[in-house]
Amino acid sequence: MCMAIPSRVVALAGEMATVECFGEQRDVSLMLMDSPLALGDYVLVQAGGFAYERVTPTAAMDSAQRQQNARLFRHVTLHVSGMRAPRISGEKRACTRGCARHLP
């Protein structure tokens, strides 16, 4: 199964774009896009670095929130099992103890 990640376009250069998601930027190919993009547009990016579909900002934010919730669930689950949890986007370092600071 391939999971597409919604990302915001922050730079355009011909058939390539720089996109941002969860605070990380990466370059993606626009070869699969059927219409021009503008800065600030949201696209779905598949494994391999190809943007293939434009999405509305609302749909992108909803999807990103669900993915962040899944990452948080995995993070807390690792703590409960006694394993060291990986970084959650925006953290300076990985957690080594309880996760109360991550919960709303």
Summary of the structure (lengths in Angstrom):
residues: 104
radius of gyration: 15.9
end to end distance: 30.9
largest distance: 48.3
contacts: 256
relative contact order: 0.16
helix: 26%
strand: 31%
